[in-house]
């Protein structure tokens, strides 16, 4: 009996939480995930970690893009960012990202090669 | 095993950021022309990465030889 009352009280409480913070919806957890086994906990943690690593990666890329393209495209900062500076910056960014990809693939190729030599 | 692989890809990305920085200043000295890489730029980047790694190995070897 006590439990039944407790669970009845749960419903308006949840409603209230939703009304206070409409932007944050508590996730609806599928029944099969309510009792998480260690494997799915592990998976969730790993997903979180890898998305954080991606974020760090993106942040670093933005920093580098800005630094390098500012050096290249805005040699003497004027009163505003001119249209030629802007178009230079956009092509510079695209070029930097292309260069990043090329460097990454060359680096990985080289690592593979060295591992092959060692084995 | 999987964790080791993930660390590897993570550090590969970090290493790529540093290498791109180094090779960008080496291979793109003039004004930015176009938004795509041309053949010489691609070749320059590939050489830059490989020579950087060569120097890396050489540095380690040399330091090792200094210890003896």
N, CA and C atoms of all chains as a GROMACS GRO file, in nm:
protein
  561
    1UNK      N    1   0.083  -0.121   0.000
    1UNK     CA    2   0.000   0.000   0.000
    1UNK      C    3   0.087   0.125   0.000
    2UNK      N    4   0.185   0.124   0.086
    2UNK     CA    5   0.278   0.236   0.094
    2UNK      C    6   0.345   0.262  -0.041
    3UNK      N    7   0.386   0.153  -0.104
    3UNK     CA    8   0.454   0.164  -0.233
    3UNK      C    9   0.364   0.223  -0.340
    4UNK      N   10   0.238   0.183  -0.334
    4UNK     CA   11   0.144   0.232  -0.435
    4UNK      C   12   0.127   0.384  -0.423
    5UNK      N   13   0.118   0.432  -0.299
    5UNK     CA   14   0.105   0.578  -0.280
    5UNK      C   15   0.230   0.650  -0.327
    6UNK      N   16   0.340   0.590  -0.296
    6UNK     CA   17   0.467   0.653  -0.336
    6UNK      C   18   0.474   0.665  -0.488
    7UNK      N   19   0.432   0.558  -0.556
    7UNK     CA   20   0.442   0.564  -0.702
    7UNK      C   21   0.338   0.659  -0.762
    8UNK      N   22   0.225   0.676  -0.692
    8UNK     CA   23   0.126   0.774  -0.740
    8UNK      C   24   0.180   0.916  -0.726
    9UNK      N   25   0.256   0.937  -0.619
    9UNK     CA   26   0.312   1.070  -0.599
    9UNK      C   27   0.422   1.102  -0.698
   10UNK      N   28   0.481   1.001  -0.747
   10UNK     CA   29   0.590   1.021  -0.843
   10UNK      C   30   0.542   1.096  -0.968
   11UNK      N   31   0.421   1.069  -1.010
   11UNK     CA   32   0.375   1.122  -1.139
   11UNK      C   33   0.369   1.276  -1.143
   12UNK      N   34   0.297   1.340  -1.046
   12UNK     CA   35   0.298   1.487  -1.053
   12UNK      C   36   0.436   1.547  -1.034
   13UNK      N   37   0.519   1.481  -0.957
   13UNK     CA   38   0.654   1.532  -0.934
   13UNK      C   39   0.730   1.542  -1.066
   14UNK      N   40   0.720   1.440  -1.144
   14UNK     CA   41   0.788   1.439  -1.274
   14UNK      C   42   0.734   1.549  -1.364
   15UNK      N   43   0.601   1.564  -1.356
   15UNK     CA   44   0.538   1.666  -1.438
   15UNK      C   45   0.595   1.803  -1.403
   16UNK      N   46   0.611   1.823  -1.271
   16UNK     CA   47   0.661   1.951  -1.224
   16UNK      C   48   0.802   1.975  -1.279
   17UNK      N   49   0.883   1.876  -1.273
   17UNK     CA   50   1.020   1.891  -1.324
   17UNK      C   51   1.018   1.932  -1.470
   18UNK      N   52   0.928   1.871  -1.545
   18UNK     CA   53   0.921   1.905  -1.687
   18UNK      C   54   0.873   2.048  -1.708
   19UNK      N   55   0.781   2.092  -1.621
   19UNK     CA   56   0.731   2.228  -1.638
   19UNK      C   57   0.836   2.332  -1.605
   20UNK      N   58   0.916   2.303  -1.504
   20UNK     CA   59   1.018   2.401  -1.463
   20UNK      C   60   1.124   2.415  -1.570
   21UNK      N   61   1.170   2.303  -1.620
   21UNK     CA   62   1.277   2.310  -1.720
   21UNK      C   63   1.230   2.242  -1.849
   22UNK      N   64   1.158   2.315  -1.934
   22UNK     CA   65   1.105   2.252  -2.054
   22UNK      C   66   1.213   2.215  -2.154
   23UNK      N   67   1.329   2.279  -2.146
   23UNK     CA   68   1.434   2.247  -2.243
   23UNK      C   69   1.502   2.115  -2.210
   24UNK      N   70   1.508   2.084  -2.080
   24UNK     CA   71   1.572   1.958  -2.045
   24UNK      C   72   1.469   1.849  -2.027
   25UNK      N   73   1.463   1.757  -2.120
   25UNK     CA   74   1.373   1.643  -2.108
   25UNK      C   75   1.454   1.526  -2.057
   26UNK      N   76   1.414   1.472  -1.942
   26UNK     CA   77   1.486   1.353  -1.899
   26UNK      C   78   1.470   1.242  -2.003
   27UNK      N   79   1.578   1.178  -2.040
   27UNK     CA   80   1.568   1.078  -2.147
   27UNK      C   81   1.478   0.963  -2.108
   28UNK      N   82   1.400   0.917  -2.201
   28UNK     CA   83   1.316   0.800  -2.176
   28UNK      C   84   1.402   0.677  -2.198
   29UNK      N   85   1.425   0.609  -2.088
   29UNK     CA   86   1.517   0.495  -2.096
   29UNK      C   87   1.440   0.371  -2.138
   30UNK      N   88   1.480   0.307  -2.246
   30UNK     CA   89   1.412   0.184  -2.288
   30UNK      C   90   1.421   0.078  -2.180
   31UNK      N   91   1.314   0.000  -2.169
   31UNK     CA   92   1.304  -0.098  -2.061
   31UNK      C   93   1.424  -0.192  -2.057
   32UNK      N   94   1.472  -0.229  -2.174
   32UNK     CA   95   1.581  -0.328  -2.173
   32UNK      C   96   1.713  -0.267  -2.125
   33UNK      N   97   1.717  -0.132  -2.113
   33UNK     CA   98   1.842  -0.070  -2.066
   33UNK      C   99   1.836  -0.027  -1.920
   34UNK      N  100   1.717  -0.047  -1.857
   34UNK     CA  101   1.703   0.001  -1.721
   34UNK      C  102   1.804  -0.068  -1.631
   35UNK      N  103   1.814  -0.197  -1.645
   35UNK     CA  104   1.918  -0.268  -1.571
   35UNK      C  105   2.037  -0.279  -1.666
   36UNK      N  106   2.129  -0.185  -1.653
   36UNK     CA  107   2.243  -0.185  -1.744
   36UNK      C  108   2.345  -0.286  -1.698
   37UNK      N  109   2.385  -0.370  -1.787
   37UNK     CA  110   2.494  -0.460  -1.753
   37UNK      C  111   2.625  -0.385  -1.773
   38UNK      N  112   2.732  -0.442  -1.725
   38UNK     CA  113   2.859  -0.369  -1.725
   38UNK      C  114   2.904  -0.338  -1.868
   39UNK      N  115   2.864  -0.422  -1.963
   39UNK     CA  116   2.907  -0.399  -2.101
   39UNK      C  117   2.847  -0.272  -2.157
   40UNK      N  118   2.716  -0.251  -2.129
   40UNK     CA  119   2.655  -0.130  -2.185
   40UNK      C  120   2.698  -0.005  -2.111
   41UNK      N  121   2.728  -0.020  -1.981
   41UNK     CA  122   2.784   0.094  -1.908
   41UNK      C  123   2.918   0.132  -1.969
   42UNK      N  124   2.996   0.031  -1.994
   42UNK     CA  125   3.129   0.052  -2.054
   42UNK      C  126   3.116   0.121  -2.189
   43UNK      N  127   3.019   0.073  -2.266
   43UNK     CA  128   3.000   0.131  -2.399
   43UNK      C  129   2.961   0.278  -2.390
   44UNK      N  130   2.870   0.308  -2.295
   44UNK     CA  131   2.825   0.446  -2.280
   44UNK      C  132   2.942   0.536  -2.240
   45UNK      N  133   3.025   0.486  -2.148
   45UNK     CA  134   3.141   0.564  -2.103
   45UNK      C  135   3.237   0.586  -2.219
   46UNK      N  136   3.257   0.481  -2.299
   46UNK     CA  137   3.351   0.494  -2.410
   46UNK      C  138   3.301   0.592  -2.515
   47UNK      N  139   3.167   0.591  -2.535
   47UNK     CA  140   3.110   0.687  -2.629
   47UNK      C  141   3.134   0.829  -2.582
   48UNK      N  142   3.112   0.849  -2.452
   48UNK     CA  143   3.132   0.980  -2.393
   48UNK      C  144   3.276   1.025  -2.411
   49UNK      N  145   3.367   0.935  -2.380
   49UNK     CA  146   3.510   0.968  -2.390
   49UNK      C  147   3.547   1.001  -2.535
   50UNK      N  148   3.496   0.922  -2.628
   50UNK     CA  149   3.537   0.947  -2.766
   50UNK      C  150   3.474   1.075  -2.819
   51UNK      N  151   3.354   1.109  -2.771
   51UNK     CA  152   3.297   1.236  -2.818
   51UNK      C  153   3.372   1.353  -2.757
   52UNK      N  154   3.424   1.334  -2.635
   52UNK     CA  155   3.506   1.440  -2.576
   52UNK      C  156   3.638   1.456  -2.649
   53UNK      N  157   3.694   1.343  -2.690
   53UNK     CA  158   3.818   1.349  -2.768
   53UNK      C  159   3.794   1.421  -2.900
   54UNK      N  160   3.679   1.394  -2.962
   54UNK     CA  161   3.644   1.463  -3.086
   54UNK      C  162   3.631   1.612  -3.064
   55UNK      N  163   3.570   1.649  -2.952
   55UNK     CA  164   3.553   1.790  -2.923
   55UNK      C  165   3.689   1.859  -2.907
   56UNK      N  166   3.779   1.792  -2.836
   56UNK     CA  167   3.912   1.848  -2.816
   56UNK      C  168   3.982   1.865  -2.950
   57UNK      N  169   3.962   1.766  -3.035
   57UNK     CA  170   4.019   1.768  -3.169
   57UNK      C  171   3.968   1.886  -3.250
   58UNK      N  172   3.839   1.906  -3.246
   58UNK     CA  173   3.777   2.016  -3.320
   58UNK      C  174   3.826   2.151  -3.267
   59UNK      N  175   3.834   2.159  -3.135
   59UNK     CA  176   3.880   2.285  -3.075
   59UNK      C  177   4.022   2.318  -3.120
   60UNK      N  178   4.106   2.215  -3.121
   60UNK     CA  179   4.244   2.234  -3.163
   60UNK      C  180   4.251   2.275  -3.309
   61UNK      N  181   4.166   2.214  -3.392
   61UNK     CA  182   4.163   2.248  -3.535
   61UNK      C  183   4.123   2.393  -3.555
   62UNK      N  184   4.021   2.438  -3.483
   62UNK     CA  185   3.976   2.577  -3.496
   62UNK      C  186   4.089   2.673  -3.458
   63UNK      N  187   4.156   2.638  -3.348
   63UNK     CA  188   4.266   2.722  -3.301
   63UNK      C  189   4.374   2.735  -3.408
   64UNK      N  190   4.410   2.621  -3.467
   64UNK     CA  191   4.516   2.620  -3.569
   64UNK      C  192   4.474   2.695  -3.695
   65UNK      N  193   4.350   2.673  -3.736
   65UNK     CA  194   4.298   2.741  -3.855
   65UNK      C  195   4.307   2.891  -3.837
   66UNK      N  196   4.262   2.935  -3.723
   66UNK     CA  197   4.258   3.078  -3.695
   66UNK      C  198   4.398   3.137  -3.694
   67UNK      N  199   4.485   3.070  -3.622
   67UNK     CA  200   4.622   3.117  -3.608
   67UNK      C  201   4.690   3.128  -3.744
   68UNK      N  202   4.684   3.020  -3.821
   68UNK     CA  203   4.759   3.016  -3.946
   68UNK      C  204   4.698   3.104  -4.054
   69UNK      N  205   4.566   3.106  -4.062
   69UNK     CA  206   4.502   3.184  -4.167
   69UNK      C  207   4.503   3.333  -4.132
   70UNK      N  208   4.510   3.363  -4.005
   70UNK     CA  209   4.524   3.503  -3.967
   70UNK      C  210   4.661   3.553  -4.011
   71UNK      N  211   4.763   3.473  -3.985
   71UNK     CA  212   4.898   3.510  -4.027
   71UNK      C  213   4.905   3.530  -4.178
   72UNK      N  214   4.841   3.439  -4.252
   72UNK     CA  215   4.850   3.444  -4.398
   72UNK      C  216   4.766   3.556  -4.458
   73UNK      N  217   4.644   3.571  -4.409
   73UNK     CA  218   4.547   3.654  -4.482
   73UNK      C  219   4.530   3.794  -4.425
   74UNK      N  220   4.571   3.814  -4.300
   74UNK     CA  221   4.559   3.949  -4.243
   74UNK      C  222   4.698   3.997  -4.199
   75UNK      N  223   4.783   4.033  -4.295
   75UNK     CA  224   4.919   4.073  -4.258
   75UNK      C  225   4.920   4.205  -4.181
   76UNK      N  226   4.832   4.298  -4.222
   76UNK     CA  227   4.824   4.426  -4.149
   76UNK      C  228   4.678   4.451  -4.113
   77UNK      N  229   4.638   4.422  -3.991
   77UNK     CA  230   4.497   4.436  -3.954
   77UNK      C  231   4.448   4.580  -3.971
   78UNK      N  232   4.344   4.599  -4.050
   78UNK     CA  233   4.288   4.732  -4.072
   78UNK      C  234   4.166   4.755  -3.986
   79UNK      N  235   4.087   4.856  -4.026
   79UNK     CA  236   3.968   4.891  -3.948
   79UNK      C  237   3.861   4.784  -3.951
   80UNK      N  238   3.855   4.706  -4.060
   80UNK     CA  239   3.759   4.596  -4.066
   80UNK      C  240   3.818   4.485  -4.151
   81UNK      N  241   3.752   4.371  -4.149
   81UNK     CA  242   3.799   4.258  -4.229
   81UNK      C  243   3.751   4.280  -4.373
   82UNK      N  244   3.844   4.309  -4.463
   82UNK     CA  245   3.805   4.340  -4.600
   82UNK      C  246   3.755   4.214  -4.671
   83UNK      N  247   3.686   4.234  -4.785
   83UNK     CA  248   3.628   4.119  -4.853
   83UNK      C  249   3.738   4.029  -4.909
   84UNK      N  250   3.850   4.090  -4.951
   84UNK     CA  251   3.958   4.005  -5.002
   84UNK      C  252   4.020   3.924  -4.888
   85UNK      N  253   4.028   3.985  -4.771
   85UNK     CA  254   4.080   3.911  -4.655
   85UNK      C  255   3.986   3.797  -4.619
   86UNK      N  256   3.856   3.824  -4.631
   86UNK     CA  257   3.759   3.720  -4.598
   86UNK      C  258   3.766   3.603  -4.695
   87UNK      N  259   3.777   3.635  -4.826
   87UNK     CA  260   3.782   3.525  -4.923
   87UNK      C  261   3.913   3.449  -4.910
   88UNK      N  262   4.020   3.522  -4.879
   88UNK     CA  263   4.148   3.456  -4.853
   88UNK      C  264   4.134   3.360  -4.734
   89UNK      N  265   4.068   3.407  -4.630
   89UNK     CA  266   4.054   3.326  -4.509
   89UNK      C  267   3.974   3.199  -4.536
   90UNK      N  268   3.866   3.212  -4.613
   90UNK     CA  269   3.786   3.091  -4.637
   90UNK      C  270   3.862   2.988  -4.719
   91UNK      N  271   3.935   3.036  -4.825
   91UNK     CA  272   4.009   2.936  -4.902
   91UNK      C  273   4.127   2.882  -4.821
   92UNK      N  274   4.182   2.968  -4.735
   92UNK     CA  275   4.291   2.922  -4.647
   92UNK      C  276   4.242   2.811  -4.554
   93UNK      N  277   4.123   2.829  -4.498
   93UNK     CA  278   4.069   2.727  -4.407
   93UNK      C  279   4.050   2.594  -4.479
   94UNK      N  280   3.992   2.605  -4.600
   94UNK     CA  281   3.970   2.480  -4.674
   94UNK      C  282   4.101   2.413  -4.709
   95UNK      N  283   4.199   2.496  -4.743
   95UNK     CA  284   4.329   2.441  -4.778
   95UNK      C  285   4.395   2.377  -4.656
   96UNK      N  286   4.383   2.444  -4.543
   96UNK     CA  287   4.445   2.390  -4.422
   96UNK      C  288   4.386   2.254  -4.387
   97UNK      N  289   4.253   2.244  -4.402
   97UNK     CA  290   4.189   2.116  -4.371
   97UNK      C  291   4.230   2.007  -4.469
   98UNK      N  292   4.245   2.045  -4.597
   98UNK     CA  293   4.293   1.949  -4.696
   98UNK      C  294   4.435   1.905  -4.659
   99UNK      N  295   4.516   2.003  -4.616
   99UNK     CA  296   4.654   1.972  -4.576
   99UNK      C  297   4.653   1.880  -4.455
  100UNK      N  298   4.562   1.906  -4.363
  100UNK     CA  299   4.551   1.823  -4.242
  100UNK      C  300   4.525   1.677  -4.280
  101UNK      N  301   4.431   1.661  -4.372
  101UNK     CA  302   4.396   1.525  -4.416
  101UNK      C  303   4.514   1.456  -4.484
  102UNK      N  304   4.583   1.533  -4.566
  102UNK     CA  305   4.699   1.476  -4.637
  102UNK      C  306   4.808   1.436  -4.538
  103UNK      N  307   4.836   1.524  -4.443
  103UNK     CA  308   4.938   1.496  -4.342
  103UNK      C  309   4.898   1.373  -4.260
  104UNK      N  310   4.770   1.368  -4.224
  104UNK     CA  311   4.721   1.254  -4.145
  104UNK      C  312   4.740   1.123  -4.220
  105UNK      N  313   4.703   1.120  -4.347
  105UNK     CA  314   4.715   0.994  -4.421
  105UNK      C  315   4.861   0.958  -4.443
  106UNK      N  316   4.946   1.059  -4.469
  106UNK     CA  317   5.089   1.029  -4.485
  106UNK      C  318   5.148   0.975  -4.355
  107UNK      N  319   5.107   1.038  -4.246
  107UNK     CA  320   5.158   0.996  -4.115
  107UNK      C  321   5.118   0.852  -4.084
  108UNK      N  322   4.992   0.822  -4.111
  108UNK     CA  323   4.944   0.687  -4.083
  108UNK      C  324   5.012   0.585  -4.174
  109UNK      N  325   5.031   0.621  -4.301
  109UNK     CA  326   5.105   0.534  -4.393
  109UNK      C  327   5.244   0.504  -4.339
  110UNK      N  328   5.308   0.610  -4.294
  110UNK     CA  329   5.445   0.596  -4.244
  110UNK      C  330   5.449   0.505  -4.119
  111UNK      N  331   5.352   0.526  -4.031
  111UNK     CA  332   5.347   0.441  -3.911
  111UNK      C  333   5.329   0.294  -3.948
  112UNK      N  334   5.240   0.270  -4.044
  112UNK     CA  335   5.215   0.132  -4.089
  112UNK      C  336   5.343   0.072  -4.144
  113UNK      N  337   5.412   0.152  -4.224
  113UNK     CA  338   5.535   0.108  -4.288
  113UNK      C  339   5.637   0.068  -4.182
  114UNK      N  340   5.652   0.155  -4.079
  114UNK     CA  341   5.751   0.127  -3.976
  114UNK      C  342   5.714   0.005  -3.894
  115UNK      N  343   5.585  -0.012  -3.870
  115UNK     CA  344   5.541  -0.131  -3.797
  115UNK      C  345   5.569  -0.256  -3.879
  116UNK      N  346   5.550  -0.245  -4.009
  116UNK     CA  347   5.578  -0.358  -4.098
  116UNK      C  348   5.724  -0.395  -4.096
  117UNK      N  349   5.813  -0.293  -4.090
  117UNK     CA  350   5.957  -0.318  -4.087
  117UNK      C  351   5.996  -0.388  -3.957
  118UNK      N  352   5.936  -0.340  -3.847
  118UNK     CA  353   5.969  -0.398  -3.716
  118UNK      C  354   5.928  -0.544  -3.706
  119UNK      N  355   5.812  -0.575  -3.766
  119UNK     CA  356   5.764  -0.714  -3.756
  119UNK      C  357   5.831  -0.801  -3.860
  120UNK      N  358   4.279  -0.403  -2.572
  120UNK     CA  359   4.316  -0.401  -2.714
  120UNK      C  360   4.247  -0.285  -2.783
  121UNK      N  361   4.114  -0.276  -2.760
  121UNK     CA  362   4.041  -0.170  -2.825
  121UNK      C  363   4.081  -0.035  -2.768
  122UNK      N  364   4.108  -0.034  -2.638
  122UNK     CA  365   4.148   0.091  -2.577
  122UNK      C  366   4.282   0.137  -2.634
  123UNK      N  367   4.371   0.042  -2.654
  123UNK     CA  368   4.501   0.077  -2.712
  123UNK      C  369   4.484   0.138  -2.850
  124UNK      N  370   4.393   0.080  -2.928
  124UNK     CA  371   4.368   0.133  -3.062
  124UNK      C  372   4.313   0.274  -3.055
  125UNK      N  373   4.221   0.297  -2.959
  125UNK     CA  374   4.162   0.429  -2.949
  125UNK      C  375   4.265   0.533  -2.907
  126UNK      N  376   4.351   0.495  -2.812
  126UNK     CA  377   4.458   0.586  -2.774
  126UNK      C  378   4.545   0.620  -2.892
  127UNK      N  379   4.569   0.518  -2.975
  127UNK     CA  380   4.655   0.537  -3.090
  127UNK      C  381   4.594   0.637  -3.188
  128UNK      N  382   4.465   0.620  -3.218
  128UNK     CA  383   4.403   0.713  -3.313
  128UNK      C  384   4.397   0.853  -3.253
  129UNK      N  385   4.378   0.859  -3.120
  129UNK     CA  386   4.375   0.988  -3.052
  129UNK      C  387   4.508   1.058  -3.063
  130UNK      N  388   4.616   0.984  -3.033
  130UNK     CA  389   4.747   1.048  -3.039
  130UNK      C  390   4.786   1.075  -3.184
  131UNK      N  391   4.735   0.996  -3.278
  131UNK     CA  392   4.762   1.022  -3.419
  131UNK      C  393   4.702   1.155  -3.460
  132UNK      N  394   4.583   1.186  -3.409
  132UNK     CA  395   4.519   1.314  -3.441
  132UNK      C  396   4.599   1.429  -3.381
  133UNK      N  397   4.643   1.412  -3.256
  133UNK     CA  398   4.722   1.518  -3.193
  133UNK      C  399   4.852   1.541  -3.267
  134UNK      N  400   4.916   1.429  -3.302
  134UNK     CA  401   5.041   1.437  -3.378
  134UNK      C  402   5.018   1.504  -3.512
  135UNK      N  403   4.904   1.472  -3.576
  135UNK     CA  404   4.873   1.533  -3.705
  135UNK      C  405   4.859   1.684  -3.693
  136UNK      N  406   4.801   1.731  -3.583
  136UNK     CA  407   4.789   1.876  -3.564
  136UNK      C  408   4.925   1.941  -3.562
  137UNK      N  409   5.018   1.880  -3.489
  137UNK     CA  410   5.153   1.938  -3.479
  137UNK      C  411   5.224   1.933  -3.614
  138UNK      N  412   5.213   1.817  -3.679
  138UNK     CA  413   5.279   1.800  -3.809
  138UNK      C  414   5.222   1.895  -3.914
  139UNK      N  415   5.090   1.912  -3.912
  139UNK     CA  416   5.029   2.002  -4.010
  139UNK      C  417   5.080   2.143  -3.990
  140UNK      N  418   5.094   2.181  -3.863
  140UNK     CA  419   5.148   2.314  -3.831
  140UNK      C  420   5.287   2.330  -3.891
  141UNK      N  421   5.373   2.232  -3.865
  141UNK     CA  422   5.511   2.238  -3.914
  141UNK      C  423   5.513   2.243  -4.066
  142UNK      N  424   5.437   2.152  -4.129
  142UNK     CA  425   5.446   2.140  -4.274
  142UNK      C  426   5.371   2.253  -4.346
  143UNK      N  427   5.276   2.311  -4.279
  143UNK     CA  428   5.205   2.425  -4.338
  143UNK      C  429   5.303   2.541  -4.356
  144UNK      N  430   5.382   2.568  -4.255
  144UNK     CA  431   5.477   2.679  -4.269
  144UNK      C  432   5.586   2.646  -4.369
  145UNK      N  433   5.616   2.517  -4.388
  145UNK     CA  434   5.719   2.479  -4.486
  145UNK      C  435   5.666   2.485  -4.628
  146UNK      N  436   5.545   2.434  -4.649
  146UNK     CA  437   5.498   2.411  -4.786
  146UNK      C  438   5.412   2.524  -4.841
  147UNK      N  439   5.361   2.610  -4.757
  147UNK     CA  440   5.275   2.717  -4.807
  147UNK      C  441   5.338   2.851  -4.769
  148UNK      N  442   5.438   2.890  -4.847
  148UNK     CA  443   5.512   3.011  -4.811
  148UNK      C  444   5.450   3.136  -4.873
  149UNK      N  445   5.390   3.122  -4.994
  149UNK     CA  446   5.336   3.239  -5.063
  149UNK      C  447   5.194   3.271  -5.019
  150UNK      N  448   5.123   3.345  -5.103
  150UNK     CA  449   4.983   3.373  -5.075
  150UNK      C  450   4.898   3.248  -5.098
  151UNK      N  451   4.782   3.246  -5.036
  151UNK     CA  452   4.692   3.132  -5.053
  151UNK      C  453   4.632   3.139  -5.193
  152UNK      N  454   4.651   3.032  -5.271
  152UNK     CA  455   4.593   3.031  -5.406
  152UNK      C  456   4.500   2.910  -5.418
  153UNK      N  457   4.372   2.939  -5.428
  153UNK     CA  458   4.274   2.831  -5.439
  153UNK      C  459   4.252   2.763  -5.306
  154UNK      N  460   4.145   2.684  -5.301
  154UNK     CA  461   4.114   2.618  -5.175
  154UNK      C  462   4.149   2.470  -5.178
  155UNK      N  463   4.199   2.421  -5.291
  155UNK     CA  464   4.237   2.279  -5.299
  155UNK      C  465   4.388   2.266  -5.305
  156UNK      N  466   4.437   2.148  -5.271
  156UNK     CA  467   4.580   2.122  -5.278
  156UNK      C  468   4.618   2.091  -5.422
  157UNK      N  469   4.729   2.150  -5.472
  157UNK     CA  470   4.775   2.104  -5.603
  157UNK      C  471   4.881   1.995  -5.585
  158UNK      N  472   4.930   1.943  -5.698
  158UNK     CA  473   5.019   1.827  -5.692
  158UNK      C  474   5.148   1.855  -5.616
  159UNK      N  475   5.206   1.974  -5.642
  159UNK     CA  476   5.333   2.005  -5.573
  159UNK      C  477   5.311   2.018  -5.423
  160UNK      N  478   5.199   2.078  -5.386
  160UNK     CA  479   5.171   2.093  -5.244
  160UNK      C  480   5.151   1.957  -5.176
  161UNK      N  481   5.080   1.870  -5.245
  161UNK     CA  482   5.061   1.736  -5.189
  161UNK      C  483   5.192   1.663  -5.170
  162UNK      N  484   5.277   1.674  -5.274
  162UNK     CA  485   5.408   1.610  -5.267
  162UNK      C  486   5.490   1.669  -5.154
  163UNK      N  487   5.485   1.800  -5.143
  163UNK     CA  488   5.561   1.868  -5.038
  163UNK      C  489   5.516   1.820  -4.900
  164UNK      N  490   5.386   1.809  -4.880
  164UNK     CA  491   5.334   1.766  -4.750
  164UNK      C  492   5.378   1.623  -4.718
  165UNK      N  493   5.368   1.535  -4.820
  165UNK     CA  494   5.408   1.395  -4.797
  165UNK      C  495   5.556   1.387  -4.763
  166UNK      N  496   5.639   1.460  -4.838
  166UNK     CA  497   5.783   1.463  -4.809
  166UNK      C  498   5.810   1.520  -4.671
  167UNK      N  499   5.739   1.626  -4.640
  167UNK     CA  500   5.758   1.692  -4.511
  167UNK      C  501   5.733   1.594  -4.397
  168UNK      N  502   5.622   1.521  -4.405
  168UNK     CA  503   5.590   1.423  -4.299
  168UNK      C  504   5.699   1.317  -4.290
  169UNK      N  505   5.739   1.265  -4.406
  169UNK     CA  506   5.837   1.156  -4.404
  169UNK      C  507   5.974   1.201  -4.356
  170UNK      N  508   6.017   1.320  -4.400
  170UNK     CA  509   6.148   1.368  -4.354
  170UNK      C  510   6.145   1.403  -4.206
  171UNK      N  511   6.032   1.454  -4.161
  171UNK     CA  512   6.019   1.484  -4.018
  171UNK      C  513   6.036   1.358  -3.935
  172UNK      N  514   5.973   1.250  -3.984
  172UNK     CA  515   5.983   1.122  -3.913
  172UNK      C  516   6.125   1.067  -3.921
  173UNK      N  517   6.190   1.087  -4.037
  173UNK     CA  518   6.331   1.046  -4.049
  173UNK      C  519   6.416   1.115  -3.944
  174UNK      N  520   6.394   1.246  -3.933
  174UNK     CA  521   6.472   1.324  -3.837
  174UNK      C  522   6.442   1.278  -3.695
  175UNK      N  523   6.319   1.242  -3.673
  175UNK     CA  524   6.279   1.192  -3.542
  175UNK      C  525   6.361   1.068  -3.507
  176UNK      N  526   6.367   0.975  -3.603
  176UNK     CA  527   6.444   0.852  -3.580
  176UNK      C  528   6.591   0.884  -3.560
  177UNK      N  529   6.642   0.974  -3.646
  177UNK     CA  530   6.783   1.009  -3.638
  177UNK      C  531   6.818   1.070  -3.503
  178UNK      N  532   6.729   1.154  -3.453
  178UNK     CA  533   6.751   1.218  -3.324
  178UNK      C  534   6.762   1.114  -3.214
  179UNK      N  535   6.669   1.020  -3.217
  179UNK     CA  536   6.671   0.915  -3.114
  179UNK      C  537   6.798   0.832  -3.124
  180UNK      N  538   6.836   0.798  -3.247
  180UNK     CA  539   6.958   0.719  -3.268
  180UNK      C  540   7.081   0.793  -3.217
  181UNK      N  541   7.086   0.922  -3.252
  181UNK     CA  542   7.204   1.000  -3.214
  181UNK      C  543   7.215   1.013  -3.062
  182UNK      N  544   7.103   1.041  -2.999
  182UNK     CA  545   7.103   1.053  -2.853
  182UNK      C  546   7.144   0.921  -2.790
  183UNK      N  547   7.098   0.813  -2.848
  183UNK     CA  548   7.135   0.681  -2.797
  183UNK      C  549   7.285   0.658  -2.809
  184UNK      N  550   7.341   0.700  -2.925
  184UNK     CA  551   7.484   0.678  -2.946
  184UNK      C  552   7.567   0.766  -2.853
  185UNK      N  553   7.512   0.879  -2.811
  185UNK     CA  554   7.586   0.965  -2.720
  185UNK      C  555   7.595   0.907  -2.580
  186UNK      N  556   7.503   0.820  -2.548
  186UNK     CA  557   7.504   0.762  -2.414
  186UNK      C  558   7.619   0.664  -2.396
  187UNK      N  559   7.660   0.600  -2.509
  187UNK     CA  560   7.764   0.496  -2.497
  187UNK      C  561   7.905   0.554  -2.514
   0.00000   0.00000   0.00000
